[in-house]
Each structure stands twice: as C-alpha cells, then as structure tokens.
Amino acid sequence: MNIERKLEMFTKASEDEAMQKRQDIQDGIDRRLKSELEKIKQEALENAEKKLELELYRLKQAQKREIANYKSEARKKIILKRAELLEALTQSVKKALAEYMSTDEYKERLSESISRDLREYPEMAAVLRPADYECLELMGTTASNQVTLGGYRLVHEALAIDNTFETRLTQQMEDFRGFDFMLEKH
C-alpha cells in the first residue's frame, strides 16, 4: 500500500471520526437544549423569548468551539502521521540510494554525467563523496565529506551546480511537505 493510499485512508478515517463526534456533540446539545427549553417555559412569559435566544446562541457557539477543537486535533494527528510517514519514506529512499550507489550502473552513470558536464563546463571542478572519488579517478574531480549521499557538485569560484542526491532528495521532501492533503481549509 503506497503512502498516498495510506494518507487517503487515514484522512477518510479521521473525517468519519470527526463526523461521528460532530453527531454525538449535536445529539448532546439537542438533549441539553430540550432540557433548557422546558426550564425557560416555566419562567415568566415575557422573558422566555429573550432567554431562549441567548441560550441558543451560547450553545451554538459552544458547538462551534467543540467542533473546531476536534477538527484541530484531527489535523494535528494527520500532520504528525504525515511527518512520521515522510521520515520513513526518507529513510527508505536513503537505503535504496545506498544500495544503488554500490552498483556498477551507478558508477558508470556518475562517470558519464561528470565527464559530460566537465566537457560542457571545463572551468568547473566536480566534487564527489570520497568513496566515489576513490573508485572513479576522473580528472577535474575532488573529494569532499560534504557530499554524503552520492552524486556530485560542479563548482567554480562562486558558482555551483548541485547534482547531489542529498539536494534532490531534500527538494522532493520539501515539495512533499508543501503538498496540502487537507481537503477542507480554514
């Protein structure tokens, strides 16, 4: 089951739970309203209409606050679950990248990409993670512990072209975090 489906199921369950809670709140308010109405009927007739209006307003406001509080709590749960899933996804991707970086295919693609980019930008140097630097032995490359997940950066004075997996993964995760899964906005 993919993350979108899990989030969709989690969101649906949260919405169903919110609707049930709303109905329970509504039922409780309806029972309370009926009881209060009986009390008001017994009071003086000239004040009955004003008291009823005031109590109805107060109950509706209480209902709105309770519903808003419940929705807020449901959103918090969704946000926490989303963060948890995002962290699990990030770790899974990092693990898959680590496995991929140990393959000959990765080394070939990396070598081809660096060679192509250095031909296009001969004034730049490629910065690699130390493990890639040791196995590729390409001219115009240096090693740096700043590249930890793979890929490379092209650098020259104040210019940099970042083709590292770290940067790409970070961008993808930021895009994912920015996507709003909430259907209803307030």
C-alpha positions in Angstrom: 0.0 0.0 0.0 1.6 3.3 -1.0 1.9 6.4 1.1 -0.8 8.3 -0.8 -3.3 5.5 -0.2 -2.3 5.3 3.5 -2.8 9.0 3.8 -6.1 8.8 1.9 -7.3 6.1 4.2 -6.1 7.9 7.3 -7.7 11.2 6.2 -11.0 9.3 5.5 -10.9 7.6 8.9 -10.3 11.0 10.6 -13.1 12.6 8.7 -15.5 9.8 9.6 -14.5 10.0 13.2 -15.0 13.8 13.1 -18.4 13.4 11.6 -19.4 10.9 14.3 -18.0 13.2 17.0 -20.0 16.1 15.5 -23.2 14.0 15.6 -22.6 13.0 19.2 -21.9 16.6 20.1 -25.1 17.6 18.2 -27.1 14.9 20.0 -25.8 16.1 23.3 -26.5 19.7 22.5 -30.0 18.8 21.3 -30.7 16.9 24.6 -29.4 19.9 26.6 -31.4 22.3 24.5 -34.6 20.4 25.1 -34.0 20.4 28.9 -33.2 24.1 28.9 -36.3 24.9 26.9 -38.5 23.2 29.5 -37.0 25.4 32.2 -37.5 28.5 30.2 -41.2 27.7 29.6 -41.7 27.7 33.3 -40.3 31.1 33.8 -42.1 34.3 33.2 -43.6 34.5 29.7 -42.2 38.0 29.0 -38.6 36.9 29.4 -38.9 33.4 27.8 -38.1 34.5 24.2 -35.0 36.6 25.2 -33.6 33.8 27.4 -34.2 31.2 24.6 -32.4 33.3 22.0 -29.5 33.9 24.4 -29.2 30.2 25.3 -29.4 29.1 21.7 -26.6 31.5 20.7 -24.4 30.3 23.6 -25.0 26.6 22.7 -24.3 27.2 19.0 -21.0 28.9 19.9 -20.1 26.1 22.3 -20.9 23.6 19.5 -18.7 25.6 17.0 -15.9 25.7 19.5 -16.1 22.0 20.3 -16.2 21.1 16.6 -13.3 23.4 15.8 -11.3 21.9 18.7 -12.0 18.4 17.4 -11.1 19.3 13.8 -7.9 21.0 15.1 -6.9 17.8 17.0 -7.7 15.7 13.9 -5.5 17.9 11.8 -2.7 17.6 14.3 -2.9 13.9 14.2 -2.8 13.9 10.4 0.2 16.2 10.4 2.1 14.0 12.9 1.3 10.9 10.9 2.4 12.6 7.7 5.7 13.6 9.3 6.2 10.0 10.5 5.5 8.6 7.1 7.7 11.2 5.5 10.6 10.2 7.8 10.0 6.5 7.0 10.0 7.3 3.3 13.2 9.4 3.5 15.0 6.5 5.3 13.7 4.0 2.8 14.9 6.2 -0.1 18.3 6.7 1.5 18.6 3.0 2.0 17.7 2.4 -1.7 20.2 5.0 -2.8 22.9 3.5 -0.7 22.2 0.1 -2.4 22.2 1.7 -5.8 25.5 3.5 -5.2 27.2 0.2 -4.7 26.3 -0.9 -8.2 28.4 -0.6 -11.4 25.4 1.1 -13.1 25.7 4.0 -10.6 29.4 4.3 -11.1 29.0 4.3 -14.9 26.2 6.9 -14.9 28.1 9.0 -12.5 31.3 8.9 -14.6 29.3 9.7 -17.8 27.5 12.6 -16.2 30.6 14.1 -14.7 32.5 13.7 -17.9 29.7 15.3 -19.9 29.3 18.2 -17.5 33.1 18.8 -17.3 33.2 18.9 -21.2 30.3 21.4 -21.1 31.8 23.5 -18.2 35.6 22.9 -18.4 36.3 25.7 -15.9 34.4 23.9 -13.2 35.6 21.0 -10.9 33.4 18.1 -9.8 33.2 17.5 -6.0 32.3 13.9 -5.1 31.9 11.9 -1.9 35.2 10.2 -1.0 34.1 6.7 -1.9 33.1 7.8 -5.4 36.3 9.8 -5.9 38.4 6.7 -5.0 36.7 4.4 -7.5 36.3 6.8 -10.4 39.7 8.5 -10.7 38.4 11.2 -13.1 40.4 14.3 -14.0 38.9 17.5 -12.6 37.4 15.9 -9.6 37.9 16.3 -5.8 36.5 14.5 -2.8 34.5 16.2 0.0 32.7 14.9 3.1 30.0 17.4 2.3 28.7 15.0 -0.4 27.5 12.1 1.6 24.6 10.5 -0.3 26.1 10.4 -3.8 26.0 12.4 -7.0 28.3 15.5 -7.4 28.6 19.2 -7.4 30.2 21.3 -10.1 32.0 24.3 -8.5 33.9 27.2 -9.8 34.5 30.3 -7.6 31.1 31.5 -6.6 29.2 29.2 -9.0 27.9 25.8 -8.1 25.7 23.3 -9.9 24.4 20.8 -7.4 23.7 17.3 -8.7 23.9 15.5 -5.4 21.3 13.0 -4.2 21.1 15.0 -0.9 19.9 18.1 -2.7 17.5 16.3 -4.9 16.0 14.2 -2.0 15.7 17.4 0.1 13.9 19.2 -2.7 11.5 16.2 -3.2 10.8 16.0 0.5 10.1 19.8 0.7 7.7 19.5 -2.2 6.0 16.6 -0.5 5.8 18.6 2.8 4.3 21.5 1.0 1.5 19.5 -0.6 -1.7 20.0 1.4 -3.6 16.8 1.9 -6.3 18.5 3.8 -9.4 18.8 1.6 -11.1 21.4 3.8 -9.2 24.6 4.6 -10.0 27.1 7.4 
